[in-house]
């Protein structure tokens, strides 16, 4: 069963790699679970909460727009 990876997931992975962060390191910096990062990047979570988005953008030092843009 294939999952469509959301634009948020694709952007998250791209931004994380640009910052040379592992999924584990990002989860710690953003204070969210490691599983959440994996699920976001793999398409398991396609509609994250505002709180999760804010934590990720702060950890990556990007805007919410950077995470949401297509």
Contact map, one row per residue, 1 for C-alpha under 8 A:
1110000000000000000000000000000000000000000000000000000000000000000000
1111000000000000000000000000000000000000000000000000000000000000000000
1111100000000000000000000000000000000000011100000000000000000000000000
0111110000000000000000000000000000000000001000000000000000000000000000
0011111011000000000000000000000000000000111101000000000000000000000000
0001111111000000000000000000000000000001001001000000000000000000000000
0000111111100000000000000000000000000000000000000000000000000000000111
0000011111110000000000000000000000000001100001000000000000000000001110
0000111111111000000000000000000000000001111001000000000000000000000000
0000111111111100000000000000000000000000100000000000000000000000000000
0000001111111110000000000000000000000000000000000000000000000000011110
0000000111111111000000000000000000000001100000000000000000000000001000
0000000011111111100000000000000000000000100000000000000000000000000000
0000000001111111110000000000000000000000000000000000000000000000000000
0000000000111111111000000000000000000000000000000000000000010000000000
0000000000011111111111100100000000000000000000000000000000010000000000
0000000000001111111111000000000000000000000000000000000000000000000000
0000000000000111111110000000000000000000000000000000000000000000000000
0000000000000011111110000000000000000000000000000000000000010000000000
0000000000000001111111000000000000000000000000000000000000000000000000
0000000000000001111111101100000000000000000000000000000000000000000000
0000000000000001100111111100000000000000000000000000000000000000000000
0000000000000001000011111110000001001100000000000000000000000000000000
0000000000000000000001111111000001000000000000000000000000000000000000
0000000000000000000011111111100000000000000000000000000000000000000000
0000000000000001000011111111110000001000000000000000000100110000000000
0000000000000000000000111111111111011000000000000000000000000000000000
0000000000000000000000011111111111000000000000000000000000000000000000
0000000000000000000000001111111000000000000000000000000000100000000000
0000000000000000000000000111111100000000000000000000001101100000000000
0000000000000000000000000011111110000000000000000000001000000000000000
0000000000000000000000000011011111011000000000000001001000000000000000
0000000000000000000000000011001111111000000000000000000000000000000000
0000000000000000000000110011000111111100000000000000000000000000000000
0000000000000000000000000000000011111110000000000000000000000000000000
0000000000000000000000000010000111111111000010000000000000000000000000
0000000000000000000000100110000111111111100000000000000000000000000000
0000000000000000000000100000000001111111110000000000000000000000000000
0000000000000000000000000000000000111111111110000000000000000000000000
0000010110010000000000000000000000011111111111010000000000000000000000
0000100111011000000000000000000000001111111100000000000000000000000000
0010100010000000000000000000000000000111111110000000000000000000000000
0011110010000000000000000000000000000011111111000000000000000000000000
0010100000000000000000000000000000000011111111000000000000000000000000
0000000000000000000000000000000000010011011111110000000000000000000000
0000110110000000000000000000000000000001001111110000000000000000000000
0000000000000000000000000000000000000000000011111000000000000000000000
0000000000000000000000000000000000000001000011111101100000000000000000
0000000000000000000000000000000000000000000000111111100000000000000000
0000000000000000000000000000000000000000000000011111110000000000000000
0000000000000000000000000000000000000000000000001111111000000000000000
0000000000000000000000000000000100000000000000011111111100000000000000
0000000000000000000000000000000000000000000000011111111110000001000000
0000000000000000000000000000000000000000000000000111111111000001000000
0000000000000000000000000000011100000000000000000011111111100000000000
0000000000000000000000000100010000000000000000000001111111110000000000
0000000000000000000000000000000000000000000000000000111111111111001000
0000000000000000000000000000010000000000000000000000011111111110000000
0000000000000000000000000100110000000000000000000000001111111000000000
0000000000000011001000000100000000000000000000000000000111111100000000
0000000000000000000000000000000000000000000000000000000011111110000000
0000000000000000000000000000000000000000000000000000000011011111011000
0000000000000000000000000000000000000000000000000000000011001111111000
0000000000000000000000000000000000000000000000000000110010000111111100
0000000000000000000000000000000000000000000000000000000000000011111110
0000000000100000000000000000000000000000000000000000000000000111111110
0000000100110000000000000000000000000000000000000000000010000111111110
0000001100100000000000000000000000000000000000000000000000000001111111
0000001100100000000000000000000000000000000000000000000000000000111111
0000001000000000000000000000000000000000000000000000000000000000000111
